[in-house]
């Protein structure tokens, strides 16, 4: 009989094939960590029944349940409801956004796939409220507005409301979201309300999206957690019941009912946490970074385990069900490799491939070793003599040695490549193998210090659930003007620890597991701090079990919606139906709409232009995503966006130009309002015109490549945009434009007067400058005081001046680049994306692939508002490549390393061979773009990270930059302090072909 002081935990994890359960001894002493019992059961259609079966199997192996402290469940219930788009388990959601005059062009649900939007979209309200980045109010909450919204929500029969506010995560004092939530609950008793700050962090649209998905699940979540508690009661368990979250910590049933979205991807997290725990039990293994490889029957999940024992989190933004989100998720790569992966040998080349197709859960009937007829990875391992206890060895004795060796080589190569991509440095680190299919992995892997297999590896996911901890997270902007960053960081860490303890963590066993300081571009005296504390559960029953325990708020039997309120017409119903680009043929057959000499942009055009603009941003310019979404919404609602060739304007016409200026941190929260429109109209009024005849982009690179299209749409000024811009790329400062190159006065005369608008009432005009560089410096300083993001309009230029200064057909160029990327994806020809893009931008005389490899080092810092650093890319070896052999188009091989310094944008590319011979292969003003080689997407400098496979594309700059000493002085290496580097053209410039010219005859 065990001591009454024993601490036992039941851990359960629901997988796609099996539901695993373990009973773990967490008592202090030599027995800590011992697995007392374990079980595997098939995951059932009724997931709760599968959980109950697995727990029952464990309980039959022990004598007493009295020492079981907690039941911790990792579940796929809520993920499945969304993946399956099940209307019985999902509710429509209303959204109250507190934003003042901002974000109106990108309303709630704007980025949702249409079928999910149709299912979930309720009414939305853009109301007074929101904060600036310094914590001050954009506007105060107006109670009457909120009450009016509540009445409409109630009228439509909506049962879940999201309240989202600009910069809500830093709103500790005013608490606008909490204020509005209280008004909603009072006005509509019983309403489910979700505050966005409780769900995710900085990034308004992504946080709001996550909150919407969370709200849609609330009613089903309540029923589910009640079901878990009833299952525990039926098994006569008197312990607390927890649900595991996607960051490796525990949620009480009440918390899980309020925040079901936090359970997404808890399975991979549980595997990694379980692997860390099992590793800690082994002598000689201290806390360290390690890669966890969880090999199942169909897929392999690979994640990075930090020394804290928690998984590395995914990038700030990631997609789920086609919706962009930013809540905490483990960084996991999944590949089509498992025990059931089908092995094939090409009869011509004799090349052996493994997966991605699999027999899956039918392995026990389909695999050769079990008497089936399909050759699988498991058969190969058994035939190689590495798994003698599986099936009948005699049934695989006829497999040829070449197939065995070829399959094992393919498996090893696949694992090595993906493991290396997940690493954060070139240093060798260990691998922890878990999952039933881990027998596939070899004992030695390149770049891996040691491959570990621990006892109970097959139920590591359930172990991870059993040992999950309680966390406290702080993600906020803090004032660092009067205290050092170290002092402020210590204060934020103390708050995170206090939050964890308040949530139930043991005060004596809580520690900081993540702590990060993130500078804010263009801002001094403030930093973003992200801190996470975690500790073992104290054993004290969780407080606050409100509405979850009231079965009257859900349907008693199923928790499914008995009847859905009648659907209200979505605001997103398209006036113009967009063509669907499902195949490569669809892309090849698509023709843009040209009416007369005007290009009327469609959703497809906008998407391709956005992808191309990010490539032309050369690492900077900011993502065009939010600008694209606003434009797509305009087109869907029937508005028109026009692009024209320069030949369509008269010689005496005026051309307006400008864009956005400020910090990316602001534009990710305080999405565009009318600041650029206001600045432009104020300027036009100042100089005495109604509006210019055309608009031209300040820069084609990044978000500013499309912002004039919003101003020029029929919703606002109804002005056509010229097919061109004044950079041909992105540059970090306003005076680095070709409009300024052709102004030999050096005083910025062609930029002035210039107007900036904050979008909420502040407008400033600059009329004269001593030097052109003073224009950007002065206005940027004012920009910080005006919310750190403004719209800036520069003085309209006469068409005859624009004729020389503008780089022509760059909108067409961005369209062609985006189209080429889309085509490569549909044709599964990403291995040739380099040559495809070279052809798209003008051919090998004007562009070329400068390098292909993987990022092996990144260094960056913030200096005077700009991100400065360098990225080092190392060439891939033959063994590094995966499925890139194309006999019709052999890939170019590279050697050595490529170093690219950047100041927001990439500045030059220097090739080094054998650590001795260096060659400058490209410099500004030529374009140097870094693309993700695995999907063709452009990478901004903040996205550079170790292990990414990348392609570096070089494009020759336009003669507006290279044709004069002034152009080279403003845009060449010396403009960035590299006075020792001369500019040498990459090739011969080729003017992009006009889309209007190409397709006008067909329209």
N, C-alpha and C positions, 0 to 999 in steps of 0.2 A: 504494500500500500504506500503511495507517495505521500510526502509531507503535505500538510494542509497549506503550507506556505509556498508550494509550487505555483509557478505562473505558467499557465498553458494557453496557447493561442491556436485557434482554428483558422487556417488560411484557405481560401477557395478562389480559383481563377477559372473563368469561363473562356475557353478557346473555341475556334471554329469547328474543331473535330472532337476534342475531349474537354471535359470539366475535371480539373484536378483539385484535390483537397489534401491538406497535411495537418497534423497536430504537432505543434512545435513547443518544446520546453524552453521558456525564456527566463527561468529562475537563475539567480546569481549562483556562480560556482562552476564546477567542472562539467556539469551536465548541460550548461547553457548552450542552446542551439541544437540539441539533439532532436531529430525527427522521430517522434514516437509512433506515428502511424501515417500512412499515405494511401491514396486511392485515385484511380482514374475511371471515369464513366463517360460514355458518349454524351456529348452535348445534345440535349433534347429540344424539340420544337418549342416546348414550354420550358424556357431556360431555368425557371425557378425549380421545376421538378428535377432537372438534371443536377442542380446545386444540392437539393435535398437528398438525392440518391448518393452523391459523392460524400456528403457529410455523414450520412447513415453508415456507409462502408467504413469510414474512419472510426466512428463511435463504437462499432462492434469489436474494434481491436483494442479497446481500453476498458478498464474496470470501473472508472468513476468519471463523471462529468463535472464534479463539483469544483475542481480547480481550473476549469476553463474560464479564463478572464474575459476573452473577447472572441467574436466571430468576425473575420475581416474578409469581405467579398469583393473580388474584381469582376465586373460584369460588362457584358456587351449589350444589355437591354436597350440603352438609350441611343447608342450608335446605330444599332440595327433599325430602330424606328425611323431614323432620318435617312439612312442608306436605302431603305425599302420604300421611302416616301409614303408611309402608311397613314392615311387620313384618319383612321380610327384612333391613332395614338398621338396625333399632332393637332394643335389648335392654332387658329388664326391669331395674329398678334398685332396690337396697336402700338404705335411708337410716339412718344412725346419727346421731341428733341429740343433742348435748350441751347439756342445758338445765336440769338439776335439776328443781325443782318447777314451772317455768314452761312455757308454750307448749303444754301437753298438749291443750288444747281445739282447737288448730289444727294437727293432725299433718301430716306431709309429704303432698303431693299434694292437700291440701284444696281448693286453688283451681283444680285442673286441670279442663278439660272432661271429661265422663265417658268419651267414647270414647278420649281420649288417656290418661286415668287407667287404663282397662282394659288398654291396650296396654303401659304402662310400669311400672305400680305393682308393686313387690316388697314384701317385709316392711320395716317400719320399727321403730326402737327409740329410745325417749326415755330417755336415760341420764344419770347423774350427770355434771355438768360445766357449762361456760358461764361467762361473765364478766359483771360489772357494768360500768356505763358508766365507772367510774373505773379499770378494769383489774384489779380484785380478783376472786377466784374466787367464783362463786355456789356451786360445789361442785367438788371435785377429781374427776379421772377415776378410775374404779374398773376396774382391769384385768379382774377376773373378769366384770364385766358385759359388757365389750367382747368377751371371748373367748366368752361364752355366745351373744352376738348373732352372732358369726362362725360358730359351729357351725350355727346355724339357717340363716344365709345360704348356707352351703355345702350344707346338706341340701336346700335348695330349688333348687340348681343355678344360682343367680344369678352373673353374671359381671362386674357393675359395682356399686360401692358409693360412695355419697356420704357424706362426714363433714361435718356442719355444726354449728357451735357458736355459741351466743349471744355476740355481739360479737367474733367471730373476727377481723374485720379490724383490731382494735386489739391483738390478742394477739401481741405480739412476744417476750415473755419466757417465759411459761409454755408456749405452743405446744401447746395441747390437741389441736387438729385433727391436727397433725403426729404427736403421740404416738399417737393412736388409729389413724391411717393406718399407722404402723409396726407396730402390733399386728396389724392386719388382714392386712397383707402377710406377716407371719411366720406367722400362723395359717392363712391360705389362700394359699399360694404361687401367683403368677401372676395374682392378682386385680387388676382395674383399680380404682384408688381415686382419687376426686376430692375434694380439700379445697375447701370452699366459698370460703375466703378467696382462693384462686387464681383464682376465676371472676368474682366481683363484690364490691360494696362493702356499706355499711351498709344494712340492711333484710333481716331474717332470712328471711322467707318468700320474698321475691323472689329473694334470693341463692341460696337452697336450690333454688327452682324452676329457675333458670338452671343450677345444678350438675347437677340431675337430667337436664335435656335434654342437657347436655354429656356426662354419663356414658352416656346411652342411645346416643350416637353413637360412642363410643370405638372399638369394634371395626371399624366401617365406616370411621372416620377413618384408622385405621392402614393399612387396605388402600388407601384412596384416595391417601394421600400416597406410599405405595410405588409406586403406579401413576404418579404424577407424576414421581417420580425415574426410573422405568424408561422413561417417555416421553422424558425428557431424554437418557437414555443411548442410546436408540434413534436419537435425532437427533444423536448424537455430540457432545453438549454436556457439557463437563467442569466446568461452573460449579456453584455452590451453587444450590439450589432453595428459594425462599421462598413462603409463602402470605400474602396481604395480609389484614389484620384490619379490623374495623369502625371503628377509630379512626384509620386512615390510617397504620399502622405495620406492620412485617414480623414474621411468625412463621416460625421455622425449621420444617422438616418435623416435627421432633420436638415442637416446641411446638404446632403445628397438630394433631398426632395426639393430644396431651393436652388441648387446648383448642379443639376444632372450633367451639364456639359463638362464638368470637371472630371467625369469618369472616362471621357473619350481617350483612347490609347492607353488606358491603364494596364492593359495586358503586357505590351512590351516593357513598360516601366516596371511592372511586377517581376518580369523575367530578369531584368538588369539588377534590380534591388536584391532579388533572391540570389543571383550569382555573386553579388558583392558579399552577402551574408555568408554564403557557403565558403567563399574564398577566405574570409576572416577566420573561419574555423580551422583552416589549414595552417600548420606551423610554418613559419618562415615567410608568410605572405602578409606584408603590411599594407596599410591603406595606400592605394596607388591608382593611377589612371590605367584603365584596361578597356579592351574592346570585348563586348559580349556578343556572342553569335548564337542565336536561338534558331536551330534548324528543325523544322516540323516536317509534315508529310508533303506539303506543296510549296511552301516558301521558307525563306531564311530572313530573319530580322537581325540587323546589325546595329548596335548602338554603342556610344562611348560612355563609359562609366568614369566619373570624376573621383578624385581621392576622397571626397566626402561620402562616397558610397551612393550618390544620387546620379541619375543619368544627365548627360549634357542636354540642354534644352534646344529645341529647334530654333531656326531663325525667327526674327521678330514677326514675320508674316508667313502664313502657310495656308493651304487650301484644304477644305473638307467639303465634300459633296458640291464642289464648284464654287464654294463661298470662301472669300478671303477672311481669315481670322488672325488674331494675335494673342490668344490666351496661351498659357503655359502648356507645352507639349514636348515629349521627349524627341530628340533628333534620332530618327530611326530610318534606315534604308532597307527596303524589302526587295528581295530578288527571287526570281523563279527557280529556286533550288531547294529540293526536299527529297525525302526518302522515296516518294512516288514519281520523281521527275523521270520523264521518258528519255532513254538514251538512243541516239540514232547515229548511223555511220553513212556518210555520203558515198554512194557506189562509184562515183567518178574520182573524187579527190581523196577518198578514205578518211576524210576529216570526221572526228567524232564530236557530237554535241550532246549536251545534257540540259534538258528543259528548254524553254520555260513550261511546256505542256507537261501535265502530270496526271497520273491515275488517281491522285488524291486519297480519299478515304477508302477507295476500292483496292488499295494495295494488297490486301490479304486475299483477294481473289484474282487480281489482274497480273501481279508481279510473277515472274518466272519461278522464284524461289518458293512461292506459295502455290504453284501448280497452274499459274495463268500463262498468258501468251505474250505479255508485253515486257520488253527489256527495260528495267528501271535502274536508278542509281543504287538502290538497295541491293539488287542482284549483283551489280558490279562489285560492291563492297564485300558481299558474301563470297563471290568468286575469287576475290583477291585474298581471301583468308583472314579478313579483318573483323568478321562478325559471325562466329561459328554457332551462336545460339539462336539464329534467326532462320526459320523455315527449314527447307530440305536442301542441303548443300549439293546433293547429287543432281538436282534439277538445273543447276547453273554451271555444271562442269564443262559444258560444251561452248561456253563463251570464249572467243578467241583472245589471245594475249594482247593483240593490238587494240582491241576494243577496250579491254580492261585498262591498259595503260593510257589510251587516248581519253577515256572517260575520267580517269583519276586526274590526268593532266588538266582537262577542261575544268573540273571542279576546283582544283588547286588554283588555277589561273583566275577563275571567277572570284573566288574568295579573296585572293591576294589583292585584286584590283579594288574591290569594294571596301576591304578593310583599310587599304591605304587611303582611299578617298574619305574615310571617316576619321582618320587620325588628325591631330591638331599640330603635329610637328613631324619631322623626319626621324625622330628617335624611335628605336625599337621598343614596343610595349607588349605586355602579355595579352593573350586571348583567353576568355572563359567560355567554354562550350557548354551549352544547355540545350534541352529539347531532345525528344526521342530520335531525331534524325542526325544528331551530332556525330554518329559513327561515320558519316560521309567525310568529315573533315580530316585532312592529313595531320600527322604529328608535328610537321615542320612547315612553316610558312614564311616567306620572305617579309622582312620588316617587322616580324613578330619575335619577341624575345623568348617566349615559351607558350605552348598550348596546354591549357589546364583542363582537366576533366575531374569534377568533384563528385563525391557521393550524392545521390538524390538529384543529380542534374536534370532528370526527366520531369521533376515536379518543382523546379526552381521558381516557376511563376507563382505557384501557390505559397511557397516559402516567402517570396517577396510580398505577397498580400499579408501573410501572418506577421511580418516584422515592420510593416508600414508605421510611420511616425506621425506626429502632429506638427503642423508648421505654422509659421507666422510670416507674412510677406509685406514688405513696404516698397512701393515703387512711386517715387515722388521727385519733384523738382525742389531743391533747397537753396537757400541764400548762403553763398560762400563769400560775401563781400566783407564781413566783419569777423569771421572765424575761418580757420584753415580747413581744407578739405578733410584732413585727418580727424579734426575735432567734430566736424559735421557727420562724417561717416560713423564715428563712434556713437553719436547720438542716435542716428538712424538704426544702427545695429541693436542698440538697447531697446528701441521701440519695437523692432521685429521680434526680439526675444520676449518682450512683455506680451506681444500679441499671441505668440505661440503658447505661452503659459496660460493666458486667458482662455485659449481654445482647448486646454486640457493637457498640455505637455508638462512633463515632470520638471520642475524648476532646477533640479540637480542634474538633469541629463539633457539639457537643451544647449544647442551650439549653433553658431553661424555656419551655414553650408554654402551660401553664395553671397558675394558682396562685390558690387560693381559700381564704378563711378564713370558716368558718361558725359563729357563736355557738350555744351550746346553751341552750335555754330553761330557766329555773329553776336554772341552774348558773353559778357563777362559778369562775374559775381553770382552766377547761378549754375548749378550742375544737376544732372539727373542721377539719382541713387536708386539702385535695385539691390535689395537685401532680403535674404531668406534665412530664417532660423527654423530649426527642426529639433525635436526631441521625442523620446519614448513617451507613450501615453501614461499618465499618472495613475490610471486605474480608477479615477473618480468618474462616476456616471455623468454623461454629458447633460448640461443644463439646456433649457429652452427647447422643448419638444412641442411646438405650438400646433398649428393646423394639421400637421402630418398625422397626428393621432386621431383626428376626427374623420371617420369614414364617411360622414355625410357629405364631405366636399368632393367625393368622387363616386363613380358608379361602383356599387358594392361588389359586383362579381368580376368585372374585367378591367375596369379603369378606362375603357375605351369610350370615345365620345358617342353618346346615344344618338344624337342628331346634330349635324353641323348647321350653324346659322347660314342663311342664304348668302352666297358669295356676292360681295360688292364689286363692281367693275374695278379692275386694277388701274392705278394711275399710269401703269407702264404699257397699256395696250397700244400696240404699234399702229400709227397712222400709215406708215410705209413698212410693208413686210420685208424683212431682210432675207436675202438668199442664204441658204444653209450650206456651208462649206464642209461637206462630210468627206469628200474624196479629193484626190489630186486632180481628177477630171473636172470637178466643180471649180477648183481654183483656176485651172487652165482655161476653162470656158467662160469665166466671169469677165464681164466688161463693165468698166465704170460708166456712169451715166453722164454724157456730155450733151448739153442743150445749148445750141449755138456754139459759142466759144467758152461757155461756163461749165465747169466740172461740179456737179451737184453730189456732194459726198454722202455715201451710204454708211451703214454700220460697218460693213466689211472694209470699206476704204479707211474709215477712222481707225479700225483695229490695226490694219497694216501700217498706216502712217505712225501710229503710236509706237509700235514695235521698232519701226525704222528710226524714229526720233531718238529712242533710247540708245540705239547703236551709234547714231551720229553724235550723241552726247559725249562720247569718248571717255566714259567713266563718270562724267559730271552731269549737270543740268537737272538732276532730280528725275524721278520716275514720272512719266506722262499719265500714269494710271488714272488718277482722280480727274484730270482734265479730259481724258478720253471718256470716262464714265459720264461726265456732265454733257459732253457733246453727243454721246450716244443717246442720252435721255432726251436731248433737244430734238434729234432726228426722229426718235420714236414717237415723240408727241406731235410731229408734223412740221417742225421748223426746218428751214433750209440753210445749209452752209455751203457757200460758193467759193471756188478757187478759179482764178483766171490767169492766163499767160500775160507777161508784161506787155506784149504787143497789143493787148486790148485796152490799154490806157492811153490817153492823149498826152502829148509832150508837156502840156501846162498843168496836168493833173497834180493834186497833192496826195502824198502817200503817208498815212499814219503808221507809227511803229512804237513798240514798247513791249512790256510784259510784267512778270512778277519779280520782285526782289525780296530776299530774306532767307530765313532759316528753314531748312527742311523739317526740323522738329515742330515748328509752328504749322507748316502746311500739312503735316500728317494729322493734326488735330483740328485746327481752325481752317477747315477746307474753304476753298474760294468763295468769296461773296461777290460783290460788285465793285471791289476796289480798283480793278484795272479799268472797268467801264467808267467809273466815276473820275479817275485820273484823266482819262482820255477826253471825256466830255468837258471837264473843267479846263483842260488845255485848249480844246477847240473853241470854247467860249472866249478864252483869254485872247486868242489870236484873231477872233472875229469870223470864224467859219461855222457852218452848221455841222458839217462832217467832211472828212477827206473822201476822195473818190475811190480809194483802195487802202488796204492795210497790208503791212509786210511784217514778217516775224523778226524780232530782235535776233533770235538764234533758232536754228532748226533742231538743235540738240536738246533732248530732255523735254520737260513740261512746257517751256516757253515756245517750243516748236508748234504748239497747238492752241495756245491761249488766245491768239488773235481771231481764231475761228469762232470762239464763243462770242467775243465782241462783235464780230462781223455777221453773226447769224441773224435771221429775220426776227428773233425774239428781242434783240437789242438794237444795234445800229443799222443792220441790213446793208453791209458793205462787203464787197468781194475781197478775198485775200489773194495776194499775188503768190504765184508759184515761185517762191524764192525767200531769201532771208539775208541778214547782214553779218553772219558768221560762217555759215556753211557747216557748223558744228556747235559745240558749246565752249565758252570761255568763262573764267570766274568773275571778270569785272566788266562794267558797262562800257568803258572806253575802248575795249578790245572788240570793236566792230568795224566792218568795212566802211560803214557810213562815216566813221571817224578817220579811217585810213585816208580817205579822199579829202578830208578837211585839213589842209596843210597849215592852218592857223595855229594848231596845237592848243587852242583854248576851249575845245569842245563846242564850237559855235553851231555845228550841225545837230548837236544833242539838245541845245537849249533854245527857248525855255523848256524846262522839264517839270512835270507835276507828279508828286507821289500822293497816294491816298491810302489811309489806313482801313477804309471800308466801313468805319463806324463813326464818321464825322470829322476826322482830322485830315486836312489837305494842305500840302506845302508846295510852294512854287520856287524853283531856282532859275534865275535868269542869266547870270554871268558867272564865269569861272576864270581864274588866272591860268590854270593848266587843265588839260582834258582829264588828267587822273584825279583832279579834285572833285569832279562831278560825282563819280562813283563813291569816293571816300566821304564826301559831305552827305549825300543822300543816304548812304548806308548807315551813317551815325544817327541820322534822324529816323531811319527805319526801325532801329532798335527801340527808340523812345515811342514809336507808334505801333508797338505790338510785335516787332521783329519780323513782320511780313507786310509788304505794301504792293500796290499796283503802281507801276511807273510808266508814264507816257512821255515820249520825247517829241520834239517839234516835228510836225509833218514836213516831208521833203518833197521838192519838186521832182516830177517824173524824169526830167532830163538828167538830174543828179543821180537818181535811183538807177537809171539805165546803166551807169558806169559802176556804181557802188554795190548794187545788189548782186548776190550770187544766185543765178537763175536756176529754176527747175529743181529746187531742193525738196519741195513737198513731193514732187514726182519721185525724187530719189528715195525719200523715206518710204513711200508707198512701194517702190520696187524692192527695197530691202525687206520690208515686212512681208511682202508677197513671197519672196524667195525663201524666207524662214518658214512660212506656213506651208509652202510646197514641199520643202525638205522634210518637214515633220510628217506630212501625209504620205510621202513616197518612201518613208523610212530610210532616207538617204542622208541622215545627219553626219555620217562619216565623210560626206562630200560637201558639207555646208560651206566650207571655205571657198572651194571653186565655184559653187553656185552663187555665193555673194560677190565674188570677184566679177563674174559675168554680169550680175545685176547692177553693179556700180560703174560699169564702163569697160571691163576687160582687163587683161593682164598688163597692158601698157600703163594703166593709171592706178591699179590696185593690186595687192597681192597678200597672200597669207604670210605674215612675218614669222610666225612661230606657232607650234602646237606643243602642249605639255601640261604639266600640273603645277599648281601654285605650291611652292615649298616654303615661302616666307612672306610675311606681310608686316610692314612697320608703318604706323600712322600716328599723327599728333595733330592737335588743333593750334593754328597760329593765325592771329588776327582774323578770326572768323572763317578761315579756310582749312579744309582737311588736307594735310601735307603728309607725304610718306612715299613708300616705294613697295612694289610687289616684285617678287622673284619667281620666275616660272622655269621649271626644269623639264628638259625634253623627256619624252617617254621612251622606254626601251621597247623592243619588239614584244617582250613578254607582258608589258603593261597594257597593250592594246586588247580590246574585246570586240570581236565581230566587226573588224574594220577592213577585212580583206575583200577588195572588190577588183577582180581581174580586169574589168573594163575601165577602171579609174583608180590606179594604185595611188595610195596616199603618199604625200611628200614626207620624208623623214627628216627630223631635226636632231641636232646634238647640242650639248652644252646647256647654257642657261640664258634667259632673257630677263633683263632688269628694266622695269618701267617706273620711274619716279612720277608722282602726280601732285598737283595742287588743285584739288577738286577734279580736274581733268588730267588725263594721261599726257605727259610732257615729252618724253622721248623713249626710245626702245634701244637698248644696248645689248648686243649678243656677245657672250663670252664662251670660248671653247678652251678646254684644258686649263682653266684658271689662269690663262696667260694672254691669249689672243682675243682682243675685244674689237668689235665693229659696231659703229653706230648705224642702225638699219633704218631708223626713222626719227624725225623730230617734228615738233610743232613748227609751222602751222599745219603740216600734214596730219591727217586724222589717224589716231591709234585707238582702235576699239578692241576691248576684251570681251569675248562671248563665252558663255557656258557651252562647251563642246557637246554636252549630252542632250541639250534641248534647243540650242541655237539662240537662246535669249541673251540680250545684252546684260553686262554686269556693271553696276555703278561701283565706284571705289569703295563705298561702305560694305559692299557684298563680297569683296575679295576675302577668301579664307583658305587656309591650308587644305590641300587635297583636291580642290576643284580641278577637273579637266577643262582646259580652256583653249580657245583658238584666238590668236591675235591677228586682227585684220588691219592693214595699212591702206589708206586711200590718199591720193595726191590732192593737196589743197588747191583751191581755185586761184586764178591769177590775181584776183583782188587782194590776196595776201602776199603772193610770191612775186608779183610783178614790179614791186618798188621797194626801195630801202625802208620807207616808212612802214609799209606793210609787214616786213620782216621784223622791224624794230618793235612794233606793237604786238605782233602775234608769234614771233619766233622765239628761239631758246633764250636770247638775251633779255626778253621781257620778263622772264622768270628767274633771272639771276645767273643763267648759264652762259656767261659771256665767252667762255672758252670753246663753246660748241657752235660750229658754223652750221647754217642750214644747207642741206643738200637735198634736192627734190627726190622724192620716192620714185616718181615716174613722170609721165606727161599727163596733164589734166585733161579729162574728157567731160564735157558738159553733159549732164544727164538729159535723156530724152524726155520731152514733155509728154505727160499722160494725155493731156488735152490734144496735142498734135497727133498722137498715135491713134486715139480712139474716136476723135471727132467725126471722121468720115464714116464710122460705123453706126453713129447715133442718129 
